[in-house]
Amino acid sequence: MRIAKMVSSEMDTAIEARSIATSPLNSKDNPLSQIQKDKLLVIQWEHLNLYKFYPMALCSSWTIRCMLYPMSVVKSRLQLQRKNNVYNGMRDAFVKIIRQEGIGALYKGFWMTLPQLSASFLYSSAYERVRDLLQTHLHIKNHSVVSALAGGIASPCAQLIFVPTDIVAQHMMVQNNPEAFGGGKKNIAVADAIRNDGLAGKRTLGLRVIRAVYKVDGISGFYRGFLSAIMLYIPSTMVFWSTYYNSLAVFRMIREKVTELEYGVKPTSPSEVDDRNLFLDQAVSGSIGGVASAMVTNPLEMLRIRLQVHRTTYRETITRLWKYEKAQVFTKGLAPRMVNNALYSSLVMLAYESVKRFAVLPEYKNKIVW
């Protein structure tokens, strides 16, 4: 759920705001004069009542995470199994997990990932600051370039929280059958430590996993594969934001054409374009960005999750991936990852943009576009 996690991360990033001045075409005969001119197309921090915004954003993020977490469990198990020795695809995984373990198994590790909600705010703060520096001091004006660079630079900050919570959650996801998902008997030291801790029924599985990881690998065990996580999420965020803005640009061109056909006059400025239901463009663009990011970075996701759960070195992990998976490294777990990223990014944009509109300061209420 990464871009997802990341877009979540991604959810709380602010997109550039601008208030567009009144168009020079003020003639009463101009059909476009009925379109609102003084529009706030994209809402930024200075337009928000943050006391309203943060609680609403937190609730929306938590709700979306609840809805889509099962997809993360399925994706993780598909990517951790050797070839297809347990599941034969996304649908088969869902059916077998529910039938053999119950629906609760789809939420293993869920509570351990909740601290990642705070990582989203950390990401957005770093992202916003970096973007401002890029625009102000380096004078980069292209939205796609600025957001891609800012997202790539801000991503390592969020990994300080994402990586340890991911590691604990992933061990919880596969604890029912560590031999099948752990990379072999010599790679399941954490699972063995849990089996032999004598704490079954006394402590929750999450606390037992934390204890086992610390016992086996120490503090460094919670940051195993940290470099691979950065290698994954920097290009992931860059692909997402560049695709997102390019998709928005395409939708903008379509809106200009639709406005011309509807009113019979070609818009001469951005303020004359009909921007009703703009948030739908943002939602669809987010979904496209999520799918693109998943497709481009799937091999890096495979590397990251196997490093963290199989507890192998970078060289050994790459060797094993090629030996057992070969070209499947590009597609294994990709279907649930694409579905998860597409839904998560779309819902995040819908929720986030709606929350921003509800939390806007009173002086901007009449300028926002729904």
Disulfide bonds with the S-S distance in Angstrom:
none
